[in-house]
Amino acid sequence: MNIGELDKRVVIKSKLTTTDEWNTELISTRVEGHAWAKVTFKGGGEKQGADQRVAINRVEFILRFRTDVNARDTLIQYGAQDYDVHLVEIIGRDEGLKVTTTVRDNG
C-alpha cells in the first residue's frame, strides 16, 4: 500500500439504531473519526423498484488499518455523501483496509 495515494479526507461514522415509544425504528449516526483514503469509483447502475428508478454507484476506499470499520454498522462520508459499507477486506498483515461501498440516489 502506497501511503502517498491516501490523499482524500473521509469521515468514519457508526449507525445507531433505537426505537421510540411507538416502536418505530430511528437511525442516527455518530462520528467515530477521520481518516485519509484513496477513493476509486467503480461504476454503477440503475434499478427499478416501488415504481421509481434508483441509481446505485459503487465506490472503493483504501484506508490505513483500523478496527472500528465493519460492514454491519459503518458509514463512510466523502464530501457531502454517506456511503454504505458492504465489504471490508484486510490488506496484508493489518496494513490497511479495502472498503467496498455503495451510495443510492433516489432523486
Summary of the structure (lengths in Angstrom):
residues: 107
radius of gyration: 15.3
end to end distance: 36.2
largest distance: 50.1
contacts: 271
relative contact order: 0.25
helix: 3%
strand: 71%
